[in-house]
Amino acid sequence: MNADLRTTAWRRGARTIKKIRPRPAVAAGGLAAAAVLTASLAGAPFAQASVASAGPAVTGHTVETNGPAAAYAAHVRAYWTRDRMLSARNADAVASKSAHVKNPGAGTREPGKTGQPGHVAGTAPTQRLGGGIKSVPQSHRATPAYGSSGTVWPGSPYLPPATTTGKVFFTTNNGARWVCSASTVNSNGKDAVITAAHCVYGNLGGEAPGEGWHSNWVFVPDYNNGNAPYGTWTARQLWTLTNYINNGGSMADEADDIGTAVMNTNGYGQHIVNVVGGQGIEWNYPYQYVYDFGYPAQPPFTGQVLDYCSGWEFGWYPGTMGLNCNFNGGSSGGPWLASFNGEWGYINGINDFGYPSLPNSIFSAYFASNAGNLYNAVAGL
């Protein structure tokens, strides 16, 4: 690797912020104030998932409500007006990073990450927003194109991945407003969202004073130009890997830059996955061909519509992997979907960081057993 690639690395989307082993087909079809939850989850049970090897601990944070949870959720939803969503600024959170190509190309499991593969299939929505049974003809599924240049997703806004992907909005302890990307993921609790760790915890490369859990955290599925067709969903818990926190938060541990949120039900008492669907998830799989989704916000993108690109994952430095895709700030936390059929897939990576000297590549934590442990922590919540 040339020395000129040893430049600063930045988080995709922090502030606006800066083949395969056989498996089943993807399915079509009380809050305590500031409580901290810590669990070691090697082999944590879930009906469709397994983690055979020991993994790092995970840490969760219950959102401070300062009163009734329902009232707090209403307050947070009211805070995120359309104008505030549109005015959230994009900035690059930076960290020094030495760029090393490791095992480039497809078809090899990341060295040192040889735990038992695990996966959970996605699930279609079962309810219409506000109530009633939801049934959508499968013939509306999009046929995605191939390529590393991001472009607007051409599929229906009423079907996944448009409905399962969205923007995350939150504030830091200095009151600054930020945004990331994220995706719903299927789980027993039907309330889980997956994103980057720096979108739930950290100091965003020093741009937020100190390190800590983010506040006023909401997810807007199918966001489009300031509109929230499926509503604004508030978080009741935020989770990430304990190693990520111990290693300095948002900059020092790219291999553990994975975060999750457990969402509150909406004003109709509905669970988010029942309304918009949830993608599948997998870990400890070889590199694959994936489709990357998110809301990149720097030119040539606007951050106001769902964009996508596609390509083969390749090895980077230990515990991480790359993708030839020109996504930039705003896309942090957006899902990489393997075995994608135009609607459903398996999340096996997320937009985490990039390099100014590599504008046509984006990088993710490799989803090893740490991703399985984190998923299992929230699956039943």
NORDA-V781834 format. One record per residue. N is the residue number from 0. PSI is psi in radians with two decimals (none if undefined). Layout:
# NORDA-V781834
n:N psi:PSI
n:N psi:PSI
This chain:
# NORDA-V781834
n:0 psi:2.29
n:1 psi:2.60
n:2 psi:-0.47
n:3 psi:-0.14
n:4 psi:-0.11
n:5 psi:1.21
n:6 psi:-2.99
n:7 psi:2.49
n:8 psi:2.56
n:9 psi:2.66
n:10 psi:2.28
n:11 psi:1.82
n:12 psi:0.13
n:13 psi:1.91
n:14 psi:1.68
n:15 psi:1.20
n:16 psi:2.43
n:17 psi:none
n:18 psi:-1.85
n:19 psi:2.58
n:20 psi:2.58
n:21 psi:2.58
n:22 psi:2.87
n:23 psi:2.67
n:24 psi:2.69
n:25 psi:2.40
n:26 psi:2.50
n:27 psi:-1.07
n:28 psi:none
n:29 psi:2.21
n:30 psi:2.13
n:31 psi:2.43
n:32 psi:2.18
n:33 psi:0.55
n:34 psi:2.47
n:35 psi:2.26
n:36 psi:2.21
n:37 psi:2.37
n:38 psi:2.46
n:39 psi:2.07
n:40 psi:0.56
n:41 psi:2.10
n:42 psi:0.40
n:43 psi:2.44
n:44 psi:2.48
n:45 psi:2.49
n:46 psi:-0.67
n:47 psi:0.02
n:48 psi:2.74
n:49 psi:2.52
n:50 psi:1.85
n:51 psi:-0.59
n:52 psi:2.70
n:53 psi:2.48
n:54 psi:3.05
n:55 psi:2.75
n:56 psi:2.78
n:57 psi:2.69
n:58 psi:2.34
n:59 psi:2.70
n:60 psi:2.12
n:61 psi:2.26
n:62 psi:2.35
n:63 psi:2.12
n:64 psi:-0.42
n:65 psi:0.67
n:66 psi:-2.85
n:67 psi:2.36
n:68 psi:-0.69
n:69 psi:-0.70
n:70 psi:-0.68
n:71 psi:-0.77
n:72 psi:-0.72
n:73 psi:-0.67
n:74 psi:-0.77
n:75 psi:-0.75
n:76 psi:-0.71
n:77 psi:-0.57
n:78 psi:-0.72
n:79 psi:1.29
n:80 psi:2.89
n:81 psi:-0.71
n:82 psi:-0.69
n:83 psi:-0.65
n:84 psi:-0.78
n:85 psi:-0.48
n:86 psi:-0.09
n:87 psi:2.20
n:88 psi:2.62
n:89 psi:2.38
n:90 psi:2.71
n:91 psi:2.07
n:92 psi:2.20
n:93 psi:2.74
n:94 psi:2.55
n:95 psi:2.36
n:96 psi:2.24
n:97 psi:2.15
n:98 psi:2.11
n:99 psi:2.17
n:100 psi:2.29
n:101 psi:2.11
n:102 psi:1.00
n:103 psi:2.67
n:104 psi:-3.09
n:105 psi:2.85
n:106 psi:0.08
n:107 psi:2.32
n:108 psi:2.48
n:109 psi:2.20
n:110 psi:2.41
n:111 psi:-0.13
n:112 psi:1.31
n:113 psi:0.50
n:114 psi:2.99
n:115 psi:2.19
n:116 psi:2.48
n:117 psi:2.63
n:118 psi:2.72
n:119 psi:2.28
n:120 psi:2.69
n:121 psi:3.06
n:122 psi:2.48
n:123 psi:2.73
n:124 psi:2.60
n:125 psi:-0.22
n:126 psi:2.55
n:127 psi:2.65
n:128 psi:2.12
n:129 psi:-0.25
n:130 psi:2.82
n:131 psi:2.76
n:132 psi:2.36
n:133 psi:2.23
n:134 psi:2.13
n:135 psi:2.22
n:136 psi:2.31
n:137 psi:-0.24
n:138 psi:-0.19
n:139 psi:0.02
n:140 psi:2.42
n:141 psi:2.72
n:142 psi:1.76
n:143 psi:2.69
n:144 psi:3.14
n:145 psi:2.44
n:146 psi:2.78
n:147 psi:-0.11
n:148 psi:2.05
n:149 psi:2.50
n:150 psi:2.92
n:151 psi:2.35
n:152 psi:2.20
n:153 psi:-0.07
n:154 psi:3.05
n:155 psi:2.38
n:156 psi:-0.10
n:157 psi:0.07
n:158 psi:2.72
n:159 psi:2.65
n:160 psi:0.03
n:161 psi:-0.75
n:162 psi:-0.49
n:163 psi:-0.36
n:164 psi:2.59
n:165 psi:-3.03
n:166 psi:2.52
n:167 psi:2.33
n:168 psi:2.44
n:169 psi:2.94
n:170 psi:2.70
n:171 psi:3.10
n:172 psi:-0.06
n:173 psi:0.15
n:174 psi:0.00
n:175 psi:2.54
n:176 psi:2.32
n:177 psi:2.92
n:178 psi:2.53
n:179 psi:-3.05
n:180 psi:2.86
n:181 psi:3.06
n:182 psi:2.54
n:183 psi:2.67
n:184 psi:2.45
n:185 psi:2.47
n:186 psi:2.93
n:187 psi:-0.70
n:188 psi:-0.31
n:189 psi:0.47
n:190 psi:0.14
n:191 psi:2.46
n:192 psi:2.42
n:193 psi:2.44
n:194 psi:-2.90
n:195 psi:2.65
n:196 psi:-0.67
n:197 psi:-0.13
n:198 psi:-0.09
n:199 psi:-0.39
n:200 psi:2.60
n:201 psi:-3.00
n:202 psi:0.14
n:203 psi:0.91
n:204 psi:0.44
n:205 psi:-0.01
n:206 psi:-0.26
n:207 psi:2.34
n:208 psi:2.23
n:209 psi:3.12
n:210 psi:2.59
n:211 psi:3.12
n:212 psi:2.49
n:213 psi:2.84
n:214 psi:2.97
n:215 psi:0.79
n:216 psi:2.12
n:217 psi:2.72
n:218 psi:2.28
n:219 psi:1.64
n:220 psi:2.50
n:221 psi:0.52
n:222 psi:2.45
n:223 psi:1.92
n:224 psi:0.78
n:225 psi:0.00
n:226 psi:2.58
n:227 psi:1.38
n:228 psi:-0.41
n:229 psi:0.28
n:230 psi:3.04
n:231 psi:2.07
n:232 psi:2.29
n:233 psi:2.65
n:234 psi:2.50
n:235 psi:-0.38
n:236 psi:2.55
n:237 psi:2.47
n:238 psi:2.58
n:239 psi:-3.14
n:240 psi:2.38
n:241 psi:-0.63
n:242 psi:-0.66
n:243 psi:-0.74
n:244 psi:-0.81
n:245 psi:-0.48
n:246 psi:0.28
n:247 psi:0.20
n:248 psi:-2.25
n:249 psi:-0.04
n:250 psi:-0.46
n:251 psi:-0.07
n:252 psi:1.31
n:253 psi:-0.54
n:254 psi:-0.30
n:255 psi:0.35
n:256 psi:1.15
n:257 psi:2.29
n:258 psi:2.75
n:259 psi:2.79
n:260 psi:2.51
n:261 psi:2.08
n:262 psi:2.62
n:263 psi:2.74
n:264 psi:2.79
n:265 psi:-3.01
n:266 psi:-0.25
n:267 psi:0.05
n:268 psi:0.31
n:269 psi:2.61
n:270 psi:2.47
n:271 psi:-0.72
n:272 psi:-0.53
n:273 psi:-0.41
n:274 psi:-0.71
n:275 psi:-0.15
n:276 psi:2.98
n:277 psi:2.30
n:278 psi:2.85
n:279 psi:3.08
n:280 psi:2.63
n:281 psi:2.78
n:282 psi:2.74
n:283 psi:0.66
n:284 psi:2.73
n:285 psi:2.89
n:286 psi:2.55
n:287 psi:3.02
n:288 psi:2.21
n:289 psi:2.79
n:290 psi:2.24
n:291 psi:2.28
n:292 psi:2.60
n:293 psi:-3.00
n:294 psi:1.14
n:295 psi:2.48
n:296 psi:-0.15
n:297 psi:2.68
n:298 psi:2.41
n:299 psi:0.21
n:300 psi:2.91
n:301 psi:-0.33
n:302 psi:0.09
n:303 psi:-0.10
n:304 psi:2.80
n:305 psi:2.18
n:306 psi:2.84
n:307 psi:2.79
n:308 psi:3.11
n:309 psi:2.77
n:310 psi:-3.12
n:311 psi:2.36
n:312 psi:2.62
n:313 psi:2.72
n:314 psi:2.48
n:315 psi:-2.47
n:316 psi:2.87
n:317 psi:2.31
n:318 psi:0.05
n:319 psi:2.92
n:320 psi:2.83
n:321 psi:2.99
n:322 psi:2.35
n:323 psi:1.73
n:324 psi:2.40
n:325 psi:0.41
n:326 psi:2.67
n:327 psi:-2.76
n:328 psi:2.33
n:329 psi:-0.38
n:330 psi:-0.05
n:331 psi:2.30
n:332 psi:-0.15
n:333 psi:2.57
n:334 psi:2.54
n:335 psi:2.06
n:336 psi:2.02
n:337 psi:2.75
n:338 psi:0.71
n:339 psi:2.29
n:340 psi:0.32
n:341 psi:-0.15
n:342 psi:-0.82
n:343 psi:2.67
n:344 psi:-2.93
n:345 psi:2.12
n:346 psi:2.08
n:347 psi:0.27
n:348 psi:2.93
n:349 psi:2.77
n:350 psi:2.09
n:351 psi:-0.90
n:352 psi:2.93
n:353 psi:-3.11
n:354 psi:2.36
n:355 psi:-0.54
n:356 psi:-0.12
n:357 psi:1.16
n:358 psi:-0.23
n:359 psi:0.31
n:360 psi:2.63
n:361 psi:2.73
n:362 psi:2.68
n:363 psi:2.71
n:364 psi:2.35
n:365 psi:2.29
n:366 psi:1.58
n:367 psi:-2.77
n:368 psi:-0.39
n:369 psi:-0.68
n:370 psi:-0.70
n:371 psi:-0.70
n:372 psi:-0.78
n:373 psi:-0.76
n:374 psi:-0.84
n:375 psi:-0.47
n:376 psi:-0.58
n:377 psi:-0.13
n:378 psi:-0.62
n:379 psi:0.09
n:380 psi:none
